[in-house]
Amino acid sequence: MSEFMAAASGEFRRLGLPVRTSKPGLTMFDFEGSYLMIEHNGVASATAKSRAQNPTVIRLNVYDFEESVREMTERGVEVSVRRFDWGGTIGAITDPEGNRIEIKQAS
């Protein structure tokens, strides 16, 4: 397993996503009846990528925002919480390649 794949597997496991399949260059995580597929050979960054470097953001609605942040923090995942004037609250994490993943309270 490449260094990236090992890091990605560890990060997504900390989020509570079990590995469904893993083979050279590809890992699939179980994701609530679906799956999240991670392939290597992307452009990695040690820090969060800018929107210009990666304009795509995965945003997931969660039923209990505060509980989700607490659970991720307990698993060792750093969550940056921002509250907006429009009333929304977003929790952002950065995956091992510097991509942004966000959670938001479901309406």
Helices and strands as residue ranges (DSSP letters): H 3-14, E 19-23, E 26-31, E 34-39, E 58-62, H 65-74, E 80-83, E 89-94, E 100-105
